[in-house]
Amino acid sequence: MFSTGSDDVGVRKAFFGSLVFETVEKTNGATSITTGIDNPVPIVILFVVLTIVFTMMQIIYRGLKQRRDELLKMSGS
């Protein structure tokens, strides 16, 4: 992700264009790398999707746990 190939100097984008990695060659021969966010929409979408998935997993887990407790209560009576 941080390498630009064979000594290429330029800009690389990752994660659907949301993350930007720019390599700049300085006058003293050193290479400088800067990073940033170019388009936050894919990051926000990922956050929303993960929040929905984790919420659904928690709801399903609680429902299954409640059903298990009901079955254990019924078999114990």
N, C-alpha and C positions, 0 to 999 in steps of 0.2 A: 504494500500500500504506500509506503513512504519512498520506495525507490521508483525512479522514473526510467529505468532501463539502462541502456549503455551510455552513461554520462549525458543523458538528455536533460536539458534545462527547460522547464515549462510548467504547465498546470495540468494536474490530474484530478479527475472528479470520481467520487465513489458514492455508493448507496443512492442510486438514481439521481445523481447530480446534486445531492444535498451537501455533501462534504467536499471541500476543496483543499488540495495539497499543492502548494506552489514551490518549486525549486528555483532559486535565483543564485547565479554565480556572482560572487562579489569581486571587487577589483584586486584584492590580495590573493585570489585563487581559492578562497574558501567557498563552501556551498551553504546557503541559508535555506531553510525549509520553513514555510509558514503554513498554518492550517486555519481553516475557518468554515463557517456554514454559509453556503450560497443560497440554498433553497430549503427552508425549514419544513415545507409541507410533507415530504416523505417521513421525516422524523416525527411529526405530530400524528400522522396517520398510523405509524407503527405504535406509538404510545397509546392511541385510542384503541387499536385492535388488541394489543396486549392487555389493556385494562378490561376490555369486554371478555376476552378469553379467560382471564384469571377470575373475573367475577362469576362467569358461568360455571367454572370449575368449582368455585366455592359453593355456589347454590346447589349444584348437583351433589357435592360431597355432603352438605347438610341434609339434603333430602334423603340420600341413601342412609345416612346415620340415623335419621329420624325413623325411617322405615325399619331399619335393623332393630332399633329399640322397641318399636311396636311389635315386631315379630317375637323378640325375646320376652316381652311382657305377656304376649298371648300364649306362648309355650310354657311359661312359668305358672300360669293360672290353673 
